[in-house]
């Protein structure tokens, strides 16, 4: 197989490029002090973000997108020019991109061994270059097996998306240059005037692609958004990197399922898009930011949404839908009477939701009358749902965890769903927390600091006697309510044509709870009450970070399946870009989930949001207006100096481990790099420790203490033993972090 090797020398001079090649500008500016990975103010230019620093750096420019033909792999080294005086050693990491893309931390070499069976498509690859005092974000596009690249924008081939789609061939790519695009000319779907504006369908071997030049920098607003219409179905197409204000990104079709109608869009991928929901041209807050309605084989990956919208992500009467690595914040829901929630899988067969975040949904006063379905919900009034929710998190929320519904007697369906390795922490619902009328199983959950505003008659309500139970889980500090109702055991239970076991409540650690455990008809086994929070007075506690269970702790290795009691949310489940049922779609990737991909872009969008509107008071079905109020988007993880990763890892007030730790061979030496924390945490760090970990014996040995000003450690190894890993911990005046992700040696 052939391999492209490209050596690009970044210079301060311009290069002549054909119109179809998009030049990336990497801008460094002089600035004020802060630390890397999200501290301080930021500027954006062409999709590249430079966190401001106390040193003056000249601009550096230019490296081009990459064109890869069939049978070619990516192998690129971008070399910084000699006159760019970055202080200290460079540390290169991948910010986002296909899972197979690897960035060498020391040299910056970017490689990707491309599966020859992968269909043609175009991909964003985001890079991060750090020193002890600087962090640069930039990206390029890799066009794989593409024969046609068109551009849209002021300096592009076409002035708007509509005209470009007219000239686009099946399997081609449109790159929308940075800028704001409005009106019908940039709408993708069936216009209000009846014009069909769809891209041509691709094929199983060549996707049609419409993408932003830089994620988040091609802005669609004032009637420009994506709403594909199934009467003219689109298939094998991908939409990437757009930011929509006041519209949505959606596919709509016909029929309860694909056997009833051929007017259904299918094999569509939405990747790295954002939507500020609400204020749409024709229907206000009713419009769901991301919607798969009567369609099949849809992927939502690394998207983000906030603002208005009845739901944030939803599907209805669809099949084979994947939600992967998305972030949603429920700011407001002002459309009256209808149910509201964050991730809603409604009458959908074949759903997989993995590594999704429901974050900072703490503004319930801006939600009007209507049933609250919760942050993770499976409504059943219009049909059956079968879905798996793996490695998701609900953090800092005023909404219930979710309603896993069953409505068979009323003509609806059941919820055959499984929640596994899921965290729900710091949640303040009105009263209900988990409604599990359907056949839902909650396994390896970490749930804590649950404090409803009104007394909860049952935190877990299994009315209809279908719930498959709660197992291998942590429940900590539930207050103002009683616990279990109708969570019972059954050897053989039928749901959606298959027989499953109902476990009751089995192998669950319940701590700091003073209410009634068994409210009604619940079977409980192997209940423990270990204090899970690690502290100076509880050094064996399982929870130092919400993302994992500490090894050799009071709850490690004690689950019925031999694993840990509680959730582990450390790596990605499901290979990037894969649709439901494709190879790798639900496989363990062993790729760290943290730092979360594209989190600097997500934070920037979330923080700029503001809203003034009516507030409401009362129960969900009896809401009354209560005067105007304001929503400030710069809250929670989106405050100045914070990052999404640092916010979640630091939620239990422990020192966050250094992220993106790498060990690289440099001659006879090994150089270990790591990144600075967010500014809110970095200013507290007094130093670091570097550790060697023997993989076979699990022995951890201290190698060195390093000052707080450094982000690397260089040493000559005493032996050539490769069966070791390297870790770094951070120190404050009175605490030490754990090791985040130990690194093997990059050769």
Order of alpha helices (4+ residues) and beta strands (2+ residues): beta-beta-beta-beta-beta-beta-beta-beta-beta-beta-beta-beta-beta-alpha-beta-beta-beta-beta-beta-beta-beta-beta-beta-beta-beta-beta-beta-beta-beta-beta-beta-beta-beta-beta-beta-beta-beta-beta-beta-beta-beta-beta-beta-beta-beta-beta-beta-beta-beta-beta-alpha-beta-beta-alpha-beta-beta-alpha-beta-beta-beta-beta-beta
